[in-house]
């Protein structure tokens, strides 16, 4: 009987999927090459053949998380209403986190002490957000430095999504809290003339 193949696409995808789940649910130090191989139903040699080791596999998982969130946010169409665009981006961020729980946890760390690193370049997920904020500032809708506004909004979103994914917010509370909290954050950066348009509460997606 020939030796089982350890370098095909199916094995690679299983390793990535298992690594994603394990890094999202276990302490980093417990995710060994042996444990990854066992979970994927392959040999430790496959990890080295396909990824040159654990570090490169970790990098692949992170790259997929970065690319996935970037693609999801980039798919949000731009309009003439910068505030509506920012809310749509916030909703898309929440939706991606809900649909890709493990990737979200891997990307943003959490209790697992996973520390993503490396250059994301043109796939930086914050780029669509910065672009919408730049339009809002240029149109005198928001006032402030774009990076600071982006950080403020991201902190809000990260807190909401993390609590929701952890089950700290039930579905009804999450649905009610999300739009009002996002609008409250935007209101803090809005110019006085825009305040009335931020008093509404849109339904969460």
MDTraj code that builds the backbone (N, CA, C; nanometers):
import mdtraj as md
import numpy as np

residues = "UNK UNK UNK UNK UNK UNK UNK UNK UNK UNK UNK UNK UNK UNK UNK UNK UNK UNK UNK UNK UNK UNK UNK UNK UNK UNK UNK UNK UNK UNK UNK UNK UNK UNK UNK UNK UNK UNK UNK UNK UNK UNK UNK UNK UNK UNK UNK UNK UNK UNK UNK UNK UNK UNK UNK UNK UNK UNK UNK UNK UNK UNK UNK UNK UNK UNK UNK UNK UNK UNK UNK UNK UNK UNK UNK UNK UNK UNK UNK UNK UNK UNK UNK UNK UNK UNK UNK UNK UNK UNK UNK UNK UNK UNK UNK UNK UNK UNK UNK UNK UNK UNK UNK UNK UNK UNK UNK UNK UNK UNK UNK UNK UNK UNK UNK UNK UNK UNK UNK UNK UNK UNK UNK UNK UNK UNK UNK UNK UNK UNK UNK UNK UNK UNK UNK UNK UNK UNK UNK UNK UNK UNK UNK UNK UNK UNK UNK UNK UNK UNK UNK UNK UNK UNK UNK UNK UNK UNK UNK UNK UNK UNK UNK UNK UNK UNK UNK UNK UNK UNK UNK UNK UNK UNK UNK UNK UNK UNK UNK UNK UNK UNK UNK UNK UNK UNK UNK UNK UNK UNK UNK UNK UNK UNK UNK UNK UNK UNK UNK UNK UNK UNK UNK UNK UNK".split()
xyz = np.array([
    [0.0855, -0.1199, 0.0000],
    [0.0000, 0.0000, 0.0000],
    [0.0886, 0.1243, 0.0000],
    [0.0571, 0.2198, -0.0865],
    [0.1359, 0.3422, -0.0954],
    [0.1126, 0.4325, 0.0239],
    [0.2054, 0.5228, 0.0427],
    [0.1922, 0.6180, 0.1519],
    [0.0795, 0.7164, 0.1219],
    [-0.0011, 0.7541, 0.2253],
    [-0.1106, 0.8487, 0.2015],
    [-0.0575, 0.9845, 0.1596],
    [-0.1287, 1.0504, 0.0721],
    [-0.0876, 1.1826, 0.0281],
    [-0.1037, 1.2822, 0.1425],
    [-0.0057, 1.3673, 0.1599],
    [-0.0120, 1.4659, 0.2686],
    [-0.0017, 1.6077, 0.2173],
    [-0.0033, 1.6234, 0.0852],
    [0.0183, 1.7573, 0.0312],
    [-0.0889, 1.7987, -0.0685],
    [-0.2111, 1.7444, -0.0521],
    [-0.3155, 1.7857, -0.1451],
    [-0.3987, 1.8992, -0.0847],
    [-0.4836, 1.9583, -0.1692],
    [-0.5623, 2.0758, -0.1277],
    [-0.6601, 2.0423, -0.0159],
    [-0.7157, 1.9215, -0.0173],
    [-0.8127, 1.8846, 0.0851],
    [-0.7488, 1.8805, 0.2233],
    [-0.6296, 1.8239, 0.2318],
    [-0.5586, 1.8196, 0.3599],
    [-0.5238, 1.9608, 0.4054],
    [-0.4814, 2.0444, 0.3125],
    [-0.4483, 2.1825, 0.3464],
    [-0.5681, 2.2555, 0.4051],
    [-0.6852, 2.2378, 0.3433],
    [-0.8056, 2.3052, 0.3930],
    [-0.8456, 2.2520, 0.5294],
    [-0.8283, 2.1209, 0.5514],
    [-0.8616, 2.0645, 0.6829],
    [-0.7687, 2.1205, 0.7901],
    [-0.6420, 2.1326, 0.7569],
    [-0.5478, 2.1885, 0.8535],
    [-0.5822, 2.3334, 0.8874],
    [-0.6157, 2.4118, 0.7876],
    [-0.6518, 2.5512, 0.8117],
    [-0.7783, 2.5593, 0.8967],
    [-0.8781, 2.4772, 0.8643],
    [-1.0037, 2.4784, 0.9392],
    [-0.9810, 2.4368, 1.0842],
    [-0.9027, 2.3318, 1.1044],
    [-0.8762, 2.2850, 1.2407],
    [-0.7942, 2.3873, 1.3186],
    [-0.6950, 2.4464, 1.2533],
    [-0.6146, 2.5476, 1.3207],
    [-0.7005, 2.6670, 1.3610],
    [-0.7901, 2.7090, 1.2742],
    [-0.8781, 2.8214, 1.3045],
    [-0.9625, 2.7931, 1.4274],
    [-1.0249, 2.6756, 1.4295],
    [-1.1098, 2.6405, 1.5432],
    [-1.0291, 2.6266, 1.6720],
    [-0.9127, 2.5622, 1.6617],
    [-0.8333, 2.5390, 1.7822],
    [-0.7780, 2.6691, 1.8401],
    [-0.7325, 2.7597, 1.7538],
    [-0.6812, 2.8859, 1.8046],
    [-0.7922, 2.9723, 1.8640],
    [-0.9134, 2.9526, 1.8170],
    [-1.0261, 3.0308, 1.8682],
    [-1.0804, 2.9752, 1.9990],
    [-1.0533, 2.8490, 2.0289],
    [-1.1179, 2.7846, 2.1435],
    [-1.0210, 2.7308, 2.2477],
    [-0.8904, 2.7333, 2.2192],
    [-0.7941, 2.6774, 2.3130],
    [-0.6810, 2.7770, 2.3391],
    [-0.6116, 2.7594, 2.4532],
    [-0.4908, 2.8396, 2.4758],
    [-0.3886, 2.8099, 2.3669],
    [-0.3173, 2.9119, 2.3246],
    [-0.2258, 2.8963, 2.2118],
    [-0.1227, 2.7870, 2.2341],
    [-0.0697, 2.7758, 2.3577],
    [0.0367, 2.6800, 2.3831],
    [-0.0084, 2.5352, 2.3672],
    [-0.1386, 2.5100, 2.3740],
    [-0.1886, 2.3728, 2.3596],
    [-0.2048, 2.3316, 2.2137],
    [-0.1939, 2.4287, 2.1228],
    [-0.2121, 2.3985, 1.9801],
    [-0.0761, 2.3631, 1.9216],
    [-0.0409, 2.2362, 1.9302],
    [0.0865, 2.1873, 1.8807],
    [0.0708, 2.1310, 1.7395],
    [0.1832, 2.1087, 1.6731],
    [0.1791, 2.0483, 1.5401],
    [0.1137, 1.9112, 1.5469],
    [0.1447, 1.8353, 1.6498],
    [0.0853, 1.7027, 1.6657],
    [-0.0660, 1.7120, 1.6834],
    [-0.1095, 1.8075, 1.7659],
    [-0.2528, 1.8234, 1.7893],
    [-0.3253, 1.8676, 1.6620],
    [-0.2634, 1.9581, 1.5868],
    [-0.3225, 2.0042, 1.4613],
    [-0.3359, 1.8896, 1.3618],
    [-0.2293, 1.8110, 1.3493],
    [-0.2312, 1.6992, 1.2550],
    [-0.3373, 1.5974, 1.2938],
    [-0.3467, 1.5679, 1.4225],
    [-0.4458, 1.4701, 1.4679],
    [-0.5875, 1.5188, 1.4409],
    [-0.6116, 1.6457, 1.4686],
    [-0.7459, 1.6996, 1.4459],
    [-0.7832, 1.6980, 1.2984],
    [-0.6847, 1.7165, 1.2115],
    [-0.7107, 1.7188, 1.0667],
    [-0.7052, 1.5798, 1.0055],
    [-0.6735, 1.4780, 1.0864],
    [-0.6672, 1.3425, 1.0353],
    [-0.5519, 1.3193, 0.9408],
    [-0.4376, 1.3810, 0.9697],
    [-0.3215, 1.3662, 0.8833],
    [-0.1971, 1.3510, 0.9697],
    [-0.0809, 1.3550, 0.9088],
    [0.0444, 1.3384, 0.9813],
    [0.1087, 1.4735, 1.0080],
    [0.2001, 1.4759, 1.1034],
    [0.2729, 1.5996, 1.1308],
    [0.3542, 1.6428, 1.0091],
    [0.3949, 1.5456, 0.9291],
    [0.4733, 1.5789, 0.8096],
    [0.3948, 1.6688, 0.7157],
    [0.2617, 1.6531, 0.7137],
    [0.1793, 1.7346, 0.6242],
    [0.1883, 1.8819, 0.6599],
    [0.1983, 1.9124, 0.7895],
    [0.2078, 2.0519, 0.8326],
    [0.3351, 2.1152, 0.7761],
    [0.4429, 2.0392, 0.7764],
    [0.5700, 2.0916, 0.7252],
    [0.5744, 2.0912, 0.5730],
    [0.5113, 1.9908, 0.5125],
    [0.5105, 1.9841, 0.3667],
    [0.4278, 2.0969, 0.3071],
    [0.3126, 2.1243, 0.3682],
    [0.2198, 2.2231, 0.3122],
    [0.2470, 2.3648, 0.3616],
    [0.3018, 2.3796, 0.4830],
    [0.3150, 2.5137, 0.5420],
    [0.4547, 2.5452, 0.5951],
    [0.5470, 2.4522, 0.5856],
    [0.6804, 2.4735, 0.6426],
    [0.6763, 2.4898, 0.7940],
    [0.5706, 2.4396, 0.8563],
    [0.5647, 2.4429, 1.0015],
    [0.4445, 2.5185, 1.0560],
    [0.4358, 2.5195, 1.1868],
    [0.3215, 2.5774, 1.2566],
    [0.3083, 2.7273, 1.2338],
    [0.4197, 2.8001, 1.2364],
    [0.4123, 2.9456, 1.2234],
    [0.3491, 2.9873, 1.0910],
    [0.3860, 2.9180, 0.9834],
    [0.3293, 2.9514, 0.8531],
    [0.1819, 2.9158, 0.8464],
    [0.1422, 2.8077, 0.9146],
    [0.0002, 2.7721, 0.9208],
    [-0.0768, 2.8789, 0.9977],
    [-0.0194, 2.9266, 1.1066],
    [-0.0803, 3.0367, 1.1820],
    [-0.0968, 3.1590, 1.0919],
    [0.0079, 3.1891, 1.0140],
    [0.0000, 3.3025, 0.9225],
    [-0.1081, 3.2863, 0.8186],
    [-0.1279, 3.1645, 0.7708],
    [-0.2345, 3.1393, 0.6722],
    [-0.3719, 3.1653, 0.7318],
    [-0.3916, 3.1204, 0.8546],
    [-0.5201, 3.1434, 0.9220],
    [-0.5448, 3.2926, 0.9377],
    [-0.4437, 3.3639, 0.9845],
    [-0.4596, 3.5086, 1.0035],
    [-0.4851, 3.5787, 0.8707],
    [-0.4119, 3.5392, 0.7667],
    [-0.4293, 3.6029, 0.6360],
    [-0.5719, 3.5837, 0.5844],
    [-0.6269, 3.4657, 0.6073],
    [-0.7638, 3.4397, 0.5620],
    [-0.8648, 3.5230, 0.6404],
    [-0.8384, 3.5413, 0.7685],
    [-0.9279, 3.6246, 0.8492],
    [-0.9235, 3.7688, 0.8018],
    [-0.8037, 3.8211, 0.7800],
    [-0.7875, 3.9593, 0.7333],
    [-0.8548, 3.9770, 0.5978],
    [-0.8261, 3.8851, 0.5053],
    [-0.8822, 3.8957, 0.3709],
    [-1.0339, 3.8832, 0.3719],
    [-1.0858, 3.7943, 0.4564],
    [-1.2306, 3.7740, 0.4621],
    [-1.3042, 3.8972, 0.5107],
    [-1.2539, 3.9576, 0.6179],
    [-1.3190, 4.0778, 0.6702],
    [-1.3042, 4.1934, 0.5721],
    [-1.1871, 4.2071, 0.5116],
    [-1.1667, 4.3138, 0.4144],
    [-1.2627, 4.3000, 0.2963],
    [-1.2762, 4.1800, 0.2420],
    [-1.3651, 4.1583, 0.1282],
    [-1.5100, 4.1867, 0.1654],
    [-1.5480, 4.1464, 0.2871],
    [-1.6866, 4.1672, 0.3302],
    [-1.7179, 4.3156, 0.3438],
    [-1.6266, 4.3909, 0.4024],
    [-1.6501, 4.5345, 0.4189],
    [-1.6380, 4.6083, 0.2856],
    [-1.5477, 4.5629, 0.2003],
    [-1.5307, 4.6283, 0.0704],
    [-1.6525, 4.6098, -0.0188],
    [-1.7323, 4.5068, 0.0092],
    [-1.8518, 4.4808, -0.0715],
    [-1.9669, 4.5748, -0.0368],
    [-1.9539, 4.6516, 0.0720],
    [-2.0585, 4.7481, 0.1093],
    [-2.0518, 4.8657, 0.0126],
    [-2.1581, 4.8921, -0.0628],
    [-2.1518, 5.0001, -0.1622],
    [-2.1472, 5.1378, -0.0983],
    [-2.0765, 5.2278, -0.1629],
    [-2.0709, 5.3667, -0.1167],
    [-2.1874, 5.4433, -0.1761],
    [-2.2363, 5.5412, -0.1009],
    [-2.3484, 5.6231, -0.1467],
    [-2.3161, 5.7698, -0.1196],
    [-2.4137, 5.8558, -0.1418],
    [-2.3961, 5.9983, -0.1132],
    [-2.4192, 6.0293, 0.0344],
    [-2.4641, 5.9311, 0.1107],
    [-2.4922, 5.9496, 0.2526],
    [-2.3818, 5.8815, 0.3330],
    [-2.2826, 5.9573, 0.3755],
    [-2.1674, 5.9005, 0.4452],
    [-2.2074, 5.8345, 0.5773],
    [-2.3049, 5.8925, 0.6466],
    [-2.3481, 5.8330, 0.7728],
    [-2.4153, 5.6987, 0.7505],
    [-2.4976, 5.6899, 0.6469],
    [-2.5613, 5.5626, 0.6140],
    [-2.4561, 5.4589, 0.5770],
    [-2.3524, 5.5027, 0.5067],
    [-2.2449, 5.4113, 0.4691],
    [-2.1718, 5.3607, 0.5934],
    [-2.1474, 5.4485, 0.6887],
    [-2.0783, 5.4076, 0.8107],
    [-2.1618, 5.3082, 0.8899],
    [-2.2919, 5.3312, 0.8956],
    [-2.3781, 5.2357, 0.9657],
    [-2.3794, 5.1025, 0.8919],
    [-2.3834, 5.1058, 0.7587],
    [-2.3820, 4.9822, 0.6795],
    [-2.2517, 4.9057, 0.7015],
    [-2.1392, 4.9761, 0.7113],
    [-2.0114, 4.9115, 0.7394],
    [-2.0114, 4.8499, 0.8791],
    [-2.0692, 4.9206, 0.9754],
    [-2.0785, 4.8665, 1.1109],
    [-2.1615, 4.7391, 1.1125],
    [-2.2732, 4.7415, 1.0408],
    [-2.3597, 4.6240, 1.0330],
    [-2.2885, 4.5077, 0.9634],
    [-2.2112, 4.5386, 0.8602],
    [-2.1371, 4.4351, 0.7884],
    [-2.0305, 4.3736, 0.8787],
    [-1.9651, 4.4557, 0.9585],
    [-1.8647, 4.4074, 1.0543],
    [-1.9291, 4.3093, 1.1516],
    [-2.0430, 4.3468, 1.2040],
    [-2.1142, 4.2590, 1.2978],
    [-2.1563, 4.1297, 1.2295],
    [-2.2059, 4.1404, 1.1083],
    [-2.2512, 4.0216, 1.0351],
    [-2.1355, 3.9252, 1.0078],
    [-2.0193, 3.9799, 0.9662],
    [-1.9043, 3.8938, 0.9394],
    [-1.8604, 3.8223, 1.0672],
    [-1.8584, 3.8950, 1.1781],
    [-1.8203, 3.8323, 1.3039],
    [-1.9139, 3.7202, 1.3428],
    [-2.0436, 3.7410, 1.3210],
    [-2.1429, 3.6390, 1.3542],
    [-2.1296, 3.5161, 1.2651],
    [-2.0976, 3.5387, 1.1379],
    [-2.0891, 3.4281, 1.0424],
    [-1.9535, 3.3584, 1.0442],
    [-1.8518, 3.4229, 1.1032],
    [-1.7165, 3.3671, 1.1071],
    [-1.6597, 3.3831, 1.2478],
    [-1.7245, 3.3200, 1.3424],
    [-1.6906, 3.3384, 1.4830],
    [-1.5452, 3.3028, 1.5142],
    [-1.5001, 3.1912, 1.4626],
    [-1.3644, 3.1487, 1.4933],
    [-1.2610, 3.2395, 1.4283],
    [-1.2841, 3.2782, 1.3039],
    [-1.1909, 3.3693, 1.2390],
    [-1.1874, 3.5032, 1.3119],
    [-1.3029, 3.5489, 1.3582],
    [-1.3091, 3.6754, 1.4314],
    [-1.2250, 3.6672, 1.5586],
    [-1.2388, 3.5569, 1.6306],
    [-1.1636, 3.5398, 1.7542],
    [-1.0144, 3.5313, 1.7263],
    [-0.9764, 3.4581, 1.6219],
    [-0.8354, 3.4474, 1.5868],
    [-0.7787, 3.5841, 1.5486],
    [-0.8547, 3.6604, 1.4712],
    [-0.8063, 3.7889, 1.4221],
    [-0.7884, 3.8900, 1.5342],
    [-0.8815, 3.8910, 1.6300],
    [-0.8788, 3.9942, 1.7326],
    [-0.8373, 3.9431, 1.8697],
    [-0.7877, 3.8208, 1.8759],
    [-0.7284, 3.7719, 1.9994],
    [-0.8286, 3.7195, 2.0987],
    [-0.8666, 3.8011, 2.1934],
    [-0.9578, 3.7559, 2.2956],
    [-0.8833, 3.6860, 2.4078],
    [-0.9507, 3.5943, 2.4741],
    [-0.8947, 3.5305, 2.5933],
    [-0.7854, 3.4291, 2.5619],
    [-0.7645, 3.3987, 2.4334],
    [-0.6686, 3.2946, 2.3988],
    [-0.5254, 3.3451, 2.3921],
    [-0.5031, 3.4752, 2.4124],
    [-0.3695, 3.5343, 2.4043],
    [-0.3039, 3.5112, 2.2692],
    [-0.3849, 3.5029, 2.1669],
    [-0.3314, 3.4924, 2.0309],
    [-0.2940, 3.6322, 1.9860],
    [-0.1736, 3.6486, 1.9370],
    [-0.1260, 3.7810, 1.8995],
    [-0.0986, 3.7862, 1.7503],
    [-0.1976, 3.8262, 1.6707],
    [-0.1738, 3.8355, 1.5269],
    [-0.0675, 3.9402, 1.4978],
    [0.0129, 3.9147, 1.3985],
    [0.1141, 4.0123, 1.3614],
    [0.1370, 4.0050, 1.2121],
    [0.2084, 4.1022, 1.1605],
    [0.2388, 4.1022, 1.0179],
    [0.1703, 4.2175, 0.9479],
    [0.2164, 4.2450, 0.8293],
    [0.1647, 4.3560, 0.7506],
    [0.0436, 4.3100, 0.6697],
    [-0.0633, 4.3867, 0.6745],
    [-0.1828, 4.3508, 0.5981],
    [-0.1888, 4.4251, 0.4655],
    [-0.1171, 4.5364, 0.4542],
    [-0.1074, 4.6076, 0.3270],
    [-0.2413, 4.6578, 0.2762],
    [-0.2662, 4.6333, 0.1483],
    [-0.3857, 4.6874, 0.0846],
    [-0.5127, 4.6167, 0.1291],
    [-0.5005, 4.5076, 0.2023],
    [-0.6188, 4.4341, 0.2480],
    [-0.6612, 4.4753, 0.3879],
    [-0.6076, 4.5825, 0.4373],
    [-0.6400, 4.6267, 0.5722],
    [-0.7913, 4.6481, 0.5845],
    [-0.8597, 4.5736, 0.6737],
    [-1.0051, 4.5867, 0.6855],
    [-1.0530, 4.7258, 0.7252],
    [-0.9616, 4.8069, 0.7818],
    [-1.0036, 4.9401, 0.8245],
    [-1.0143, 5.0372, 0.7066],
    [-0.9590, 5.0023, 0.5913],
    [-0.9581, 5.0948, 0.4773],
    [-1.0981, 5.1387, 0.4346],
    [-1.1956, 5.0462, 0.4199],
    [-1.3302, 5.0919, 0.3822],
    [-1.3904, 5.1875, 0.4852],
    [-1.3601, 5.1626, 0.6129],
    [-1.4102, 5.2503, 0.7189],
    [-1.3464, 5.3882, 0.7093],
    [-1.2153, 5.3923, 0.6907],
    [-1.1456, 5.5205, 0.6791],
    [-1.1970, 5.5987, 0.5587],
    [-1.2215, 5.5287, 0.4480],
    [-1.2701, 5.5967, 0.3271],
    [-1.4058, 5.6620, 0.3533],
    [-1.4946, 5.5924, 0.4231],
    [-1.6264, 5.6489, 0.4538],
    [-1.6133, 5.7657, 0.5513],
    [-1.5241, 5.7535, 0.6481],
    [-1.5025, 5.8626, 0.7436],
    [-1.4447, 5.9842, 0.6728],
    [-1.3506, 5.9609, 0.5812],
    [-1.2935, 6.0729, 0.5052],
    [-1.4031, 6.1483, 0.4298],
    [-1.4964, 6.0743, 0.3701],
    [-1.6069, 6.1401, 0.2980],
    [-1.6946, 6.2191, 0.3943],
    [-1.7167, 6.1630, 0.5118],
    [-1.8009, 6.2311, 0.6104],
    [-1.7339, 6.3586, 0.6606],
    [-1.6031, 6.3534, 0.6831],
    [-1.5300, 6.4722, 0.7282],
    [-1.5263, 6.5772, 0.6179],
    [-1.5011, 6.5328, 0.4943],
    [-1.4957, 6.6270, 0.3812],
    [-1.6304, 6.6943, 0.3598],
    [-1.7378, 6.6238, 0.3902],
    [-1.8712, 6.6801, 0.3736],
    [-1.9225, 6.7512, 0.4968],
    [-1.8354, 6.7753, 0.5942],
    [-1.8706, 6.8446, 0.7191],
    [-1.9828, 6.7734, 0.7947],
    [-1.9864, 6.6416, 0.7824],
    [-2.0824, 6.5602, 0.8569],
    [-2.0220, 6.5187, 0.9908],
    [-1.8946, 6.4774, 0.9865],
    [-1.8206, 6.4455, 1.1077],
    [-1.7036, 6.5430, 1.1202],
    [-1.6631, 6.5670, 1.2429],
    [-1.5504, 6.6574, 1.2677],
    [-1.4477, 6.5865, 1.3535],
    [-1.3256, 6.5780, 1.3029],
    [-1.2203, 6.5127, 1.3792],
    [-1.1189, 6.4486, 1.2873],
    [-1.0173, 6.3878, 1.3464],
    [-0.9140, 6.3190, 1.2700],
    [-0.9648, 6.1795, 1.2359],
    [-0.9537, 6.1407, 1.1099],
    [-1.0162, 6.0174, 1.0613],
    [-0.9727, 5.8941, 1.1399],
    [-0.8454, 5.8849, 1.1717],
    [-0.7963, 5.7674, 1.2432],
    [-0.8576, 5.7581, 1.3817],
    [-0.8696, 5.8714, 1.4498],
    [-0.9300, 5.8713, 1.5834],
    [-1.0772, 5.8326, 1.5773],
    [-1.1467, 5.8810, 1.4770],
    [-1.2881, 5.8447, 1.4611],
    [-1.2994, 5.6953, 1.4342],
    [-1.2119, 5.6438, 1.3491],
    [-1.2144, 5.5018, 1.3156],
    [-1.1879, 5.4149, 1.4379],
    [-1.0900, 5.4538, 1.5185],
    [-1.0598, 5.3785, 1.6397],
    [-1.1783, 5.3803, 1.7353],
    [-1.2404, 5.4967, 1.7500],
    [-1.3560, 5.5103, 1.8378],
    [-1.4689, 5.4183, 1.7935],
    [-1.4962, 5.4163, 1.6635],
    [-1.6032, 5.3320, 1.6122],
    [-1.5668, 5.1851, 1.6243],
    [-1.4408, 5.1513, 1.5960],
    [-1.3995, 5.0113, 1.6057],
    [-1.4084, 4.9602, 1.7488],
    [-1.3675, 5.0421, 1.8462],
    [-1.3778, 5.0019, 1.9864],
    [-1.5231, 4.9709, 2.0210],
    [-1.6134, 5.0538, 1.9747],
    [-1.7567, 5.0306, 1.9981],
    [-1.8015, 4.9005, 1.9353],
    [-1.7672, 4.8813, 1.8082],
    [-1.8089, 4.7608, 1.7369],
    [-1.7488, 4.6353, 1.7992],
    [-1.6194, 4.6422, 1.8299],
    [-1.5525, 4.5253, 1.8864],
    [-1.6163, 4.4857, 2.0185],
    [-1.6460, 4.5847, 2.1016],
    [-1.7104, 4.5541, 2.2288],
    [-1.8461, 4.4894, 2.2105],
    [-1.9269, 4.5451, 2.1229],
    [-2.0603, 4.4907, 2.0992],
    [-2.0545, 4.3492, 2.0422],
    [-1.9726, 4.3311, 1.9391],
    [-1.9663, 4.2006, 1.8731],
    [-1.9065, 4.0955, 1.9653],
    [-1.8025, 4.1303, 2.0380],
    [-1.7399, 4.0350, 2.1293],
    [-1.8374, 3.9901, 2.2375],
    [-1.9111, 4.0835, 2.2945],
    [-2.0100, 4.0480, 2.3961],
    [-2.1210, 3.9614, 2.3378],
    [-2.1635, 3.9936, 2.2161],
    [-2.2690, 3.9154, 2.1521],
    [-2.2216, 3.7732, 2.1233],
    [-2.1007, 3.7584, 2.0697],
    [-2.0495, 3.6257, 2.0374],
    [-2.0249, 3.5427, 2.1629],
    [-1.9912, 3.6097, 2.2721],
    [-1.9660, 3.5386, 2.3971],
    [-2.0951, 3.4996, 2.4684],
    [-2.2097, 3.5466, 2.4170],
    [-2.3377, 3.5148, 2.4790],
    [-2.3723, 3.6050, 2.5953],
    [-2.2938, 3.7119, 2.6133],
    [-2.3220, 3.8042, 2.7226],
    [-2.4445, 3.8903, 2.6936],
    [-2.4787, 3.9030, 2.5656],
    [-2.5996, 3.9754, 2.5249],
    [-2.6937, 3.8766, 2.4568],
    [-2.8174, 3.8700, 2.5036],
    [-2.9114, 3.7825, 2.4341],
    [-2.9507, 3.8466, 2.3018],
    [-3.0168, 3.7708, 2.2171],
    [-3.0465, 3.8177, 2.0815],
    [-3.1267, 3.9472, 2.0820],
    [-3.2272, 3.9542, 2.1665],
    [-3.3129, 4.0733, 2.1704],
    [-3.2339, 4.1958, 2.2152],
    [-3.1510, 4.1781, 2.3165],
    [-3.0711, 4.2899, 2.3668],
    [-2.9707, 4.3359, 2.2623],
    [-2.9079, 4.2408, 2.1946],
    [-2.8099, 4.2750, 2.0918],
    [-2.8760, 4.3523, 1.9779],
    [-2.9923, 4.3076, 1.9357],
    [-3.0636, 4.3751, 1.8269],
    [-3.1011, 4.5173, 1.8651],
    [-3.1411, 4.5362, 1.9886],
    [-3.1836, 4.6696, 2.0326],
    [-3.0652, 4.7610, 2.0605],
    [-2.9567, 4.7034, 2.1095],
    [-2.8417, 4.7830, 2.1513],
    [-2.7554, 4.8276, 2.0346],
    [-2.7407, 4.7434, 1.9346],
    [-2.6466, 4.7721, 1.8270],
    [-2.6726, 4.9067, 1.7578],
    [-2.7914, 4.9309, 1.7024],
    [-2.8105, 5.0578, 1.6295],
    [-2.7972, 5.1808, 1.7172],
    [-2.8531, 5.1763, 1.8376],
    [-2.8469, 5.2945, 1.9236],
    [-2.7037, 5.3245, 1.9672],
    [-2.6242, 5.2206, 1.9917],
    [-2.4865, 5.2413, 2.0349],
    [-2.3994, 5.2933, 1.9217],
    [-2.4168, 5.2387, 1.8021],
    [-2.3407, 5.2870, 1.6869],
    [-2.3740, 5.4326, 1.6586],
    [-2.5028, 5.4675, 1.6620],
    [-2.5419, 5.6057, 1.6363],
    [-2.4921, 5.6990, 1.7459],
    [-2.4871, 5.6509, 1.8700],
    [-2.4355, 5.7343, 1.9789],
    [-2.2876, 5.7654, 1.9561],
    [-2.2132, 5.6672, 1.9079],
    [-2.0708, 5.6892, 1.8797],
    [-2.0534, 5.7897, 1.7665],
    [-2.1308, 5.7729, 1.6607],
    [-2.1226, 5.8673, 1.5491],
    [-2.1669, 6.0071, 1.5919],
    [-2.2659, 6.0145, 1.6787],
    [-2.3147, 6.1441, 1.7251],
    [-2.2043, 6.2197, 1.7988],
    [-2.1186, 6.1454, 1.8664],
    [-2.0096, 6.2097, 1.9391],
    [-1.9104, 6.2802, 1.8485],
    [-1.9036, 6.2390, 1.7224],
    [-1.8122, 6.3011, 1.6266],
    [-1.8840, 6.3895, 1.5257],
    [-2.0152, 6.3945, 1.5326],
    [-2.0917, 6.4676, 1.4315],
    [-2.0854, 6.6185, 1.4541],
    [-2.0956, 6.6924, 1.3451],
    [-2.1060, 6.8374, 1.3538],
    [-2.2457, 6.8726, 1.4037],
    [-2.2641, 6.9873, 1.4680],
    [-2.3941, 7.0230, 1.5268],
    [-2.5108, 7.0118, 1.4310],
    [-2.4913, 7.0497, 1.3053],
    [-2.6017, 7.0478, 1.2100],
    [-2.6513, 6.9076, 1.1802],
    [-2.5710, 6.8057, 1.2124],
    [-2.6057, 6.6679, 1.1781],
    [-2.6731, 6.5956, 1.2937],
    [-2.6710, 6.6527, 1.4125],
    [-2.7263, 6.5844, 1.5289],
    [-2.8667, 6.5290, 1.5066],
    [-2.9602, 6.6062, 1.4503],
    [-3.0958, 6.5523, 1.4352],
    [-3.1020, 6.4237, 1.3539],
    [-3.0202, 6.4120, 1.2509],
    [-3.0277, 6.2929, 1.1655],
    [-2.9730, 6.1699, 1.2357],
    [-2.9024, 6.1895, 1.3473],
    [-2.8461, 6.0752, 1.4210],
    [-2.9325, 6.0364, 1.5397],
    [-3.0478, 6.1000, 1.5551],
    [-3.1327, 6.0670, 1.6672],
    [-3.2206, 5.9454, 1.6369],
    [-3.2315, 5.9102, 1.5099],
    [-3.3157, 5.7975, 1.4734],
    [-3.2473, 5.6673, 1.5169],
    [-3.3253, 5.5622, 1.5261],
    [-3.2727, 5.4307, 1.5603],
    [-3.3150, 5.3350, 1.4499],
    [-3.2200, 5.2982, 1.3646],
    [-3.2488, 5.2050, 1.2572],
    [-3.2485, 5.0628, 1.3095],
    [-3.3303, 4.9756, 1.2504],
    [-3.3275, 4.8363, 1.2953],
    [-3.1949, 4.7720, 1.2623],
    [-3.1462, 4.6874, 1.3498],
    [-3.0222, 4.6150, 1.3221],
    [-3.0451, 4.5182, 1.2086],
    [-2.9387, 4.4857, 1.1296],
    [-2.9555, 4.3946, 1.0165],
    [-2.9872, 4.2540, 1.0619],
])
top = md.Topology()
chain = top.add_chain()
for i, resn in enumerate(residues, 1):
    res = top.add_residue(resn, chain, resSeq=i)
    for name in ("N", "CA", "C"):
        top.add_atom(name, md.element.get_by_symbol(name[0]), res)
traj = md.Trajectory(xyz[None], top)
